[in-house]
Amino acid sequence: MTAAHPPTDGARVARLDGNAAGGALSEVFGVDLTDATIDCRHCRHRGILAEAVVELDSDGLVLLCRGCEHQLLSYVWSGGVRAVTFRHLGGLIIGGPSGP
């Protein structure tokens, strides 16, 4: 991932649904988050992680809000370091009823 979002260096980034983040995020959280409820602090959109937008490349992923496309979180794995940064993720609910 580049420091700029979206990338300004011409790098190609795959744009997928939130299911693409499931495996990588389970490494950090220890559970499958694809059916977790997420809230955007920016637009207040609530949905399940599987419905979010993911930009993915070989160094990491960016999870974007389906409602406003603001960055919810980023997860970068590069040079033996793993880093999660929370941006506009206002809530993450694991288990229980999901969706709006």
ABEGO torsion letter per residue (X at the ends): XBABOBBAAGBBBBBBBAAAAAAAAAAAAGBBAAABBBBBAAAGBBBBAAABBBBBBAAEBBBBBAAAGBBABBBBBBGGBBBBBBBABABBBBEEBBEX
